[in-house]
Amino acid sequence: MMNKNYQNIEDKRDDGSVWINDLGRKRESGPKLLDSRYANFGDGTKSVHAGQYDDPQTGALGTPIFQCSTFFLNSTSYEAIKEGRGRDEMIYSRYGNPSQWSVQEKLSSLENAESSIVFTSGMAAISSTLLAILDKGSHVVSSRDIYGGTYNFLYEDLDRFNMSVTFTSPTDIKEIEAAINENTKVLYFEALTNPLLKIAPIKELVALGKKYNLRVIIDNTFLTPYNVKMLDLGVDLVVNSATKYLNGHSDLIGGTVSGSRKLVDRIWPQLLKNGGSMDPHACFLLERSLKTFALRMKAHNSNALALATYLEKHPKIKRVYYPGLKSHDQHELAKEQLKGKNSGMISFEIEGGDKNAHQLLKNLKLPKEATSLGGVESLISLPHNTSQASLTKEQQKTIGINDGLIRLSVGVEDIEDLILDFNQSIFNIFNN
Ligand SMILES: Cc1ncc(COP(=O)(O)O)c(C=O)c1O
């Protein structure tokens, strides 16, 4: 579809514009089934209504699952193929499918984006986005505190394409600026890091992006567009593991990228090459889950703040990491960037190290001992033997993974029940 030969075609349209070669051409948002952005509404309304495609033929309410691999070809699709704008027509489900378009529109509405793509996983979104935006020889500045899968992709795979990466502190803007060189094309950071919940200074990253003409790409998985809309802060592209809060039910793997139509149109051909388009049934699940996104996020945030406050006061808890607490190193930045919304994630250290941390998990009745995050159920794990397991104890200490550190994704259970459960669990460690 995006065969390079087409790029040389001087195919003038009726209004005189040239499709492929005219980089200044106006791009429309989408692709979309119908205009349903709910642009001036709040996130609760957008979550419910945006992108939904009610079937006009049958009157069925809600987006159907378009479980098909291919579509009838007609003169419009042939013309789109010829002009290299296959993204706007239904041709083949790896290229696009109504179920994808529907959930993409809901996401675009929530992200305030012109365009979005949904992928089979967060890693598919991240790797396709980076490969699409980088050229041979490009350099990336990224963070030492980054999801392991992304770290591995940047560290192990970029140099196969003659590209390179420098890892910096996500909070030290001077170190980040010093790492930029003449080949740097992208600043790639996570908005809130795992597991110590450090906050990337987005406005300063965007300013660096402008100063050096770089693309700023942010993984907003831990915060989501409910807590902060990255594109409104000037970020070029925002990626999410939809596996986490966006889906919220721990029952699918997915990923997203959102941004301007112009940039997302650059990622789409990479999706065609890498594969990784989200399956229509997964799109249905994600779109359905997103209807309660704002509701869920409100509950995650308020439960997390209450539990973090409780844990901080507990005499057996040594330290709590939570951006909403005054004790957080970047609490002032959190207030400015998150506007009081915070996050559903907490990390904390218990007296007695990893031994007691493991016992705490065993004693709990409600949170599930599992990796991942963002589910309606609380999920709890220890970074030392999950996300940071590949590091030695010494390396873990250097980056602040202390003995007894626990990571908690606070669910939407009743907060009184969660606090009682933590209370009994901690009590039983120290009184048995
Ligand atoms: C911050 C972050 N980004 C990306 C990913 C990768 O997402 P997925 O597992 O959906 O590929 C994860 C997974 O845990 C993550 O925590």
The ligand as a MOL file (V3000), in Angstrom:
LIG
                    3D

  0  0  0     0  0            999 V3000
M  V30 BEGIN CTAB
M  V30 COUNTS 16 16 0 0 0
M  V30 BEGIN ATOM
M  V30 1 C 5.3800 1.3930 31.8090 0
M  V30 2 C 5.1770 0.2250 30.9080 0
M  V30 3 N 5.2820 0.4080 29.5800 0
M  V30 4 C 5.1070 -0.6200 28.7230 0
M  V30 5 C 4.8240 -1.8830 29.1690 0
M  V30 6 C 4.6640 -2.9970 28.1720 0
M  V30 7 O 3.3080 -3.2620 27.9900 0
M  V30 8 P 2.7550 -4.6800 27.4830 0
M  V30 9 O 3.0100 -5.6710 28.5610 0
M  V30 10 O 1.3040 -4.3930 27.2420 0
M  V30 11 O 3.4770 -4.9980 26.2340 0
M  V30 12 C 4.6920 -2.1200 30.5300 0
M  V30 13 C 4.3910 -3.4780 31.0360 0
M  V30 14 O 4.4160 -3.7570 32.2080 0
M  V30 15 C 4.8700 -1.0330 31.4200 0
M  V30 16 O 4.7840 -1.1970 32.7630 0
M  V30 END ATOM
M  V30 BEGIN BOND
M  V30 1 1 1 2
M  V30 2 1 2 3
M  V30 3 2 2 15
M  V30 4 2 3 4
M  V30 5 1 4 5
M  V30 6 1 5 6
M  V30 7 2 5 12
M  V30 8 1 6 7
M  V30 9 1 7 8
M  V30 10 2 8 9
M  V30 11 1 8 10
M  V30 12 1 8 11
M  V30 13 1 12 13
M  V30 14 1 12 15
M  V30 15 2 13 14
M  V30 16 1 15 16
M  V30 END BOND
M  V30 END CTAB
M  END
